[in-house]
Amino acid sequence: DSAPAWHYSVEYQRKVGGAGALWGRVFNGTHCSWQRLDDVGGTSAVIDKLEMDSVYVLRVRGCNKAGFGEYSEEVYLHTPPAP
């Protein structure tokens, strides 16, 4: 029942390691939990430079005159060659 979104923010992170793996990545010695695409218009986005044979978790939230909404349910993406 809220106003339509003006734009969206798409956030994603990669699962790192095997059993008991962590989410996110390490960049210059610092753990980065979420990568973000801001100001996504419409209902689709392209995330490039994903690593092969990896698992990513993605979430989306909309923004309108009231500010940012709640995050969507998380979606898991297996990049090829995934089982």
N, C-alpha and C positions, 0 to 999 in steps of 0.2 A: 504493500500500500504506500510505498514511498515514491518520490519523483523519479523519473527515468535517469539513468546514469549518463553523465556527460562524457566520461572516459573511464578506463579501467586500469588497474595496476596488476600485472601478472608477476608472480614470484615463483622461483623454482630453486631447487637444490639437488645435488647429486649424492647418492649413497656412496661412501668411501670405505673401502676395505671389505673383508670377507665376513665371517661369523662375528656377530657383535659389532657390526660396522657402525660408523658415525654418519650423520647427514651433514652435508655442506662440503666445503673444500678449504684447503690451506693456501693462502696467497701471501707471499713474502713473510712467511712464518706466522701469519695471523689467521685464525679460523674464521671463515666467512660463512654464515649460516644460510642466508637467502640472497639470491641474485634477483634483480628486479628490472622489469620493463615498465616504465611509466608512460602515462598518457597514451594508452592503447585505445584507438577508436574502433568502433564496430565490435563484432563478436568473434574475431579470429586474430591470431598473432603468430608470427614465425619466430621461433627461438633457434638461433643457429649456433654452430660450434659446440654441439653436444658431443660427448665422448661415446664411442662405440661400445656395445655390450655393457651398458650401464643402466642403473635404475635412478629415475628422477621423480621427485614429488613436486607437484605444481598446485598453486592456489591463486584465486582471483578475488579482487574486491573492486566495487564500483565507487565512483565519486560523483556527487552532484552538489547542488547548492547547500545541502546539509553537511557536507564533508564526506569522508570515507565511510563506507558501510562495513559490515562484517565480512570476514573471509569466507570464501566458498568451501565446500567440502574439498579435501585434498584428493588429487588424482595422481595415480602412479603410472609412469611411462617407462617402458623397457625399450631401449634403443637396440637396433639390430647389431649383431645376431643374437636376439633374445629367444629364450625357449617359448 
